């Protein structure tokens, strides 16, 4: 038997490498936390005097605020319309989730369980639509949603767009999961006299809970994190979503970095928590098709 | 005989006759129905425009009368040319100054209006209102002193009767006046061909109530505004049921009669049905053109009559008010200039003599006819397809399939409808737009009117000026398509290479047995993926700030000079590359880690027993096992990076000078900053073609979509 030392590489240089990567990964996050809790709007962590010593310079790059304050969070809701923007985001993302999950589940169930004319074409169409570049869609969508339907600066317009954006991925993901649920369950239910709808809602959907959760997460994140379409369609300031509002703080000549940092943390924490909680499923969904083959 | 035939074939109950009759009925219903709706819409629009033109004539008359009334009396009160009456003292900030002005007026600083002038205007307005029962309310606003000089509105009675100062809540009225004044002045100064601002206020309320406003001028200066509101005119629905029914049923009846002769013979029936459909549409087009032409003529005549009428009424009113002697330079009322558009330019439809200009009318009719021909042609095409669909039995087969698989279709329908209307239709509409020169100035035109064929594509693809000559020698032309394409490819390759390298290295490290703190590392390293990428982009934008950014401060801490990151293409590229590398490596790491953990340990065991070295194990076991997971991940990541809008748009914004623009941000800017919708659509279509070619090639190489099953 060979010894472990010959077989496994020495760990400590690898630890240095990984620690370095962790530092790079974590630094921007600590930076944004520092700015958020600094209580001011400035980009700098600490002022550097003109005749700065090495210590002064070092102080300015260590992500810890010179004094802790939650003023930025307070005035984000008291003085800035951020609460309203967040509410817009919640509504848009929530409605997108409900609509997206419902549409994706029904469509994926049909694609998984029935063999019907147009099935292949439909599945392929969902896949191909992922290749349409966003800006090619943006111009006609703008004309349709804003000029024809008059849905500019409205929840409905944005929810519809986000839903169809999320559907293809969700359909493929759900179809993959439905394929793994044994058909015998449904057949026996059918023999017991259950209707098609009962089977779908009472048997298949409960079994597919993990996939539904991932689909919901994906739909929610589509609506919650989307920037460019919201920026294009929501022109009224009171209808901005979170991302558009955050960009409003630091876009153009506006330099309200404190508000931006505080708002970013509020906007990022729910999705980051959800993501870390559910990422296992997301990854397996992404690679399911590939690993199987 | 035909009946006998069909009865004999009762076993196979397919009746071509019935199919074609139904097909023709449906197709003709669609075509003639849509045509009738379009015609009714055009008629309503023309009638509406007629009412508008007539109202504008009345407004012009009113403005002329008020001009006379105010001009006359003010000349009595203060001779023209004295500095006191220059209205330029009204602040230039437009409406914003009203509050301040009211305050000033309240302090008694505004010049007191003369009673004589106010009386003249009021009398003129009352006389005018009495002669025009169709006008609901007239208000005259004077900018000097912000006064409501006269009003016949029901709201301005009693304590609020004119003349009085405008109240704060009437600011919109004053703002409207100031807008008109600004428009008149800028149009007067404006260069030939510059975009003009409308000089008349125009608003449409429900029930056909029009609210109009015109500036009142004196000596070339706008000193006030007259606003007029018409009474509600019911708009009768103009859908012509009788012609619609006639043109719809005529071909169906004709085919029915003919079918007694033709029997069940398929192709003669098809030919006859198509022929009747086309004939019906042809005659419908002629009929519709005639109707529109008559409508246009009626408008012209009505407006001409209105002008004659109004000019008589105005003369009478002015005579009654004894103002005619005070007309400036004794000008007659310029009644031929009353048929104007909102820019107070003559529409040119009515000649100086008050008669219709036949040439102009013919031109308009020609435009109408051309538009009608195109619409009818399109309708004919649509309805022929429908006829074939029903007549040749495809409809029956589709219907049968729909019934048989109704559960499956019911489940997929909601999602498919959404995709159809909000993904596929916009996609094809975008492709269609790419063949037009649509831009922000011609959005009201149809695709056919702005059609330019392949011009956009040719302009983009055939421009090879990747480098240009500058005083400093050769330089990249950052606006060129091929430069941006090259940059996008470099950007994509660099990002994916960094992502795969880092991701793989980290995954291999974290996959080591007994590697301390493994779960903690994994969670920390996955954070960038969980972070919304627009936030990442904005954070890095802040960190790369030239003066206050923390990255420059880190550089200075270790003794390096600060870098103006977004002032040079290469440093700008480094900045966006860093940002994207930061947010994209965890994806690769997680995918690779997942694949590594699914490799059975026995494989390595067996390899070790056979004496394979670590490198051999990696080459023969690890890499092949990683491939099925990594290849789709790389394909995905290539497409994501190629279309990574947020990082470029939010971090570098293409600076400096569009040098770090990728294709997708460039096309966004073409569309929403330069408003060249057609050109931008062509640009996007090319991006799509590139991605599509890439996807097809990848698919062929790797068979990534085989899972479709």
Interface residues (C-beta under 8 A of the other chain):
Chain A: X2 X7 X8 X9 X11 X14 X15 X17 X18 X21 X22 X24 X25 X26 X28 X29 X31 X32 X35 X42 X43 X44 X45 X48 X52 X54 X57 X58 X60 X61 X102 X103 X104 X106 X107 X109 X110 X111 X113 X114 X116 X117 X119 X120 X122 X123 X124 X125 X126 X127 X129 X131 X132 X133 X134 X135 X136 X137 X138 X139 X140 X141 X143 X144 X147 X160 X161 X163 X164 X167 X168 X171 X176 X179 X196 X200 X221 X224 X225 X227 X228 X232 X243 X246 X247 X250 X257 X260 X264 X267 X268 X271 X272 X275 X276 X279 X283 X284 X286 X287 X289 X290 X291 X292 X293
Chain B: X401 X405 X407 X408 X409 X411 X412 X414 X415 X416 X418 X419 X422 X423 X424 X425 X426 X427 X429 X430 X431 X433 X443 X502 X505 X506 X509 X510 X512 X513 X514 X515 X516 X521 X523 X524 X525 X526 X527 X528 X529 X530 X531 X532 X533 X534 X535 X536 X538 X539 X540 X541 X542 X543 X545 X548 X549 X550 X553 X554 X556 X557 X582 X586 X590 X591 X594 X595 X598 X608 X614 X628 X629 X631 X632 X633 X636 X639 X643 X645 X646 X649 X650 X664 X667 X668 X671 X672 X677 X680 X681 X683 X684 X685 X687 X688 X691 X692 X695 X703 X704 X705 X706 X707 X708 X709
